[in-house]
């Protein structure tokens, strides 16, 4: 699956790596991991990483993005990672490159690049990149391994989500042949300061339930002032505070913003992706998102999710 991308990397002197906006551990992990795989195996190459800031994943080594001029794309290869839709790519200048490639594990939405390597059976984009390293017989170093392992851990929910399979653990074992400091990694990933715990506690006080037990929180523009955090933290950062509640198989977080109502859908049992797609979003079978027009549209989505739960009874 990766032969064309491997050949494109070999053929270009400059490679520029993109991923989605508001990066998570998998987006940054695949970007950083691929960068250091390329440099370890093609030391004469120039590799840039571009996009918005790393946010809470700024603890990852080499997570500071490069600032490059448009001219850097002349004759370059641009690789887009962990992104299913063009609208989600951080830094749209990838289109200026001489050739483009795309590596992704989301459910397919649209063709993004000249070369496509996508497989939605993988738990993470980092898993795909680790598979590519193996198939290409590339040398692996600790920095690449740590970045890729971080993405595998975050997108698999610490190896709990059902996209995790025997292949996941084989690839994790392959990465852990390198000296990865898992104690430091887990401290950075899962430690919360007191202020974060207070935000989570306040959030949970606003959880409501539909007739069929879909859990949800709807935060208005005025209501956001209570939390004192940015929209991304309140939206994607808080949605899984509702996970693991007994009797709740679907949960959804609605957050009003200047761009519309940010919606994060999650499920432990059901494929909620078609509902996200219906409202202009996408993602995975059990973890998807969308941006809705208003409160009315959010309640229509909630109704659809409630009907999904009702059909399962």
N, C-alpha and C positions, 0 to 999 in steps of 0.2 A: 504493500500500500504506500510505502514511503519512498520508493525508488526515484520518482520524479522530483520530489522535494530534495532528496539527497543530491541528485544531479544538479539541481538548480543552485543549491548552496555551494557546491564545488565550482560551479561556473561563474559565480559572481564574487567580486572582491569586497563589496559592501553589502551587508545584510541588515535590514532595519526591522525590528520586532515590535508589533502592535498587539494590543489586547483590548478588552472591554473597559468602559468607564467605571469609576468607583470600584477598583479592583478588589477581589477577594484573594485568599491564599492560593487558589488554583490559577487565577489569571496571572498573578505575579510569579508564582512558582514556575509555571510553564515558560514565562518570558525570561526569567533569570536563568532557569535551568537550561533552556535551549541556547541562550547566549554562551554559557560556560561550556556546554557540550561542543558548540561550534569552535570556540577558541581553543579548547583542548585538542581538537582533532584537525583544525585548520588554523594554526597559529598565525598565519599571514593575513587572515581576514580581518576586516573592520566590522564590528557588530555594535549597533546602537539599539537602545530600548527607548521607546517614546510613549507618552500618555500622561494622564493626570497623576496626582500624587498617590503614594502608597497608603496613606491614612494609618489605620491601626496596625497595618502589616509593615510599617516602617522599620520594625525590628529585623526584618529579613535582610541578610547581607546583600549589598549591591542593589538595593531597591530604589535608589534615586535615579530618576529618569534623565535621559540626555536631552539637551536642547540643541537641535540641529537645524540648519537652514534648508529651504526647499531644494537647493542645489545638491544636497547630499543624496537625494533620490535619483539623480541622473545616473543611469546605468546600474542601479541597485536592485536587489531583490527585497521585497517587503513581505513579511510573513505575519499573518493575523492569527492570533491564538485565542482559544476559549471564548469565541464570539459567534453567535448564530445569525446575527442580522447586521447589515451595514450601518444602521442607525445607532448601534451600540458601540461601534469602534471608537476608541479614544485616539484622536488625531486622524483626520480623514485624508491626510496627505499620502497614505499608502497607494492611492491611485496614481501618484506621480512616478512610481517606480517602473523600471523597465520590465519587471516580471513580478507577479504576486502569487502567494501561496496561502493556504488556509488549513489550520489544524484545529479540530474542534470535536467535542463530545456531546453537544446539545442536539436535540431533535432538529432535523434539517428544516430551515426556513427558506433560504435563498442561496444561490451561487454567489460567492463573494470574490473569488480569486481565479487566476488562470489555472492553478493546480489545487485540487481539493483533496484533503485527507481527513475525512470525518467518520466517526463511528460512535453512535449514541449508546452502545452497550458498555462503554468504558465509564467508570465511576468518576473520572476526572480527565482533564486535558493533560495534566502532568503524567497520568498513566499512559496516555497515548505517546507523549514525548519519550517516556522511559522505554516503551515498546519500540519506538523508532530507533533509539540508541542501541537496543539489542539487535534489531534486524539489520542495522547498518554496521554492526560490529565496531561501534565507536568506543573509544576509551572514556571512562567515567571518572570524574574527580569529586572530592568531597563537597565542593561548593554547588556543583550541578545536582548531586545526589540529595543534598539537604533541601535545596529549593524544590525539587520535584517531590520529595517525600512530604514536605509541608503541604503542597497542593493536594496530594493524595489523601492526607489525613483530614484536611478541612472539607474537601468535597465529598468524602465518604462518611462524614459525621463520625470521625474516629473509628472508621471501619464498621459502622452500624447500619448504614443505609443498604437497601437490598440490591443496589447496583454493585455492591461489593461481592466478589466471587473469588474462586481459586486463583484466577489470573491476577487479581488485585494483590493478593498476598505473595504470589510469585514475584511480581514486579517490586513490591515493597521489600522483599527479601533481597532482591538484586541490588536495590538502592542502599540497603543497610549493610552491604558488604563494605561500604565506605564508612569512615568514622563520623557518624551523625550524632551530635549531642542532643539526644531526645529529651533529656531533662530540661535543658535550656529552652528547647523548642516548645515543649508543653507548658512551661511556665509562662512564656510569652503569649501563647495561644489562649490559654484558659484562665489565667489569673485575672481577677477583676478588682479594681480599686473600689473604695467605699461609694464614691459618687456614682459609679456604674451600677452598683447593686441597688442604690436608692432609685435610680431611673427605672430599673427593671421592676422593682417593687411597686412603684407608682403605675407603671404600665399594666401590671397584672390586675390592679384594682379596677381597670376599665374593661376587662374581658367580659363579653356578652356571649350568649348562646342562642342559636336559632331553635326552631321547634324540633329539628332532627339532630340537634347537638353539634352543629358546626360552630366552632369557637371563632370569635372575631373581635377586633378592636377597630373603631373608627375614630381617628383623631382629626379634629377640625383645625383650621389655621389658628384660631384663637387658643385652642386646647394645647397646641405645641409649646406655648410659653411655659407650661407647667414643668416641662422636662429639661429645657435648656440645652438641647443637643441639636445637631443638624438633621436634615430630613433623611439622609441615608442611614444614619445611626438609628433613628426612630423607626424607619421602615424595615429595611432588610435586617438591621442589627437586632431588632426586638421580636421579629416574627416567631422565632423558635423558642421564645419564652413560653409560648403556648403549647409546645411539643410535650409529649409524654404525660398529658393529662388523661387519666383513665376515662374511657368512653368517648374520647374525641379522636376521630380519624381524619378530619379535615379542619384546618385552621387558616385564617386569612387576616392580614393586617392592611388596613386602609389608612393612608396618611395624605391629607390635603397639602398641596404644594403649589408653587407658582406655575409649575408645568402641568398640573392636573392632579388627580388622586392617584398617588403611588400605591400599587397593589402588589402584595407578596402572598402567593398561595402555596400551601404545603399540605401534604397528606402522608399518612403512614400506610395507607392501603390502596388508594384509588389513583387512577390516571386523571389528574386535574388539568393536564396540559391543553386538551381541546377547549376547555372553558377559557383558559388564558388566551388562546389563539382567537377564539370567538370575539374577544374584546381587544384585539390588536396586540396581544403579547405573545409570549412563548417561553421556552426553557426546557425543562425535563418533565418526565411523566409525573413525578411527585413533588417537584419544586419548580414553580414557574412564577412569572411576574407580568405585569401590564401597567400601563398608565391610562387611567380612565378620565372621562370628561368631567364628571361631577358626582355628587352624592347619589343622584338617582341611578346613574349607571352602576355605581358601586353596589347599590341595593339590588339591582337586577342581577348582577353577578352573584351576590350572596344567595339570592333566590335559586339560581341555577345550581349552586353548590349544595344547597339544602335539598333540592330535588334529587341530586345525585345520591346523597345520603339516604333519602327516603326510598329510592329504588333498590337499595341494597338490603333493606330490612326484610 
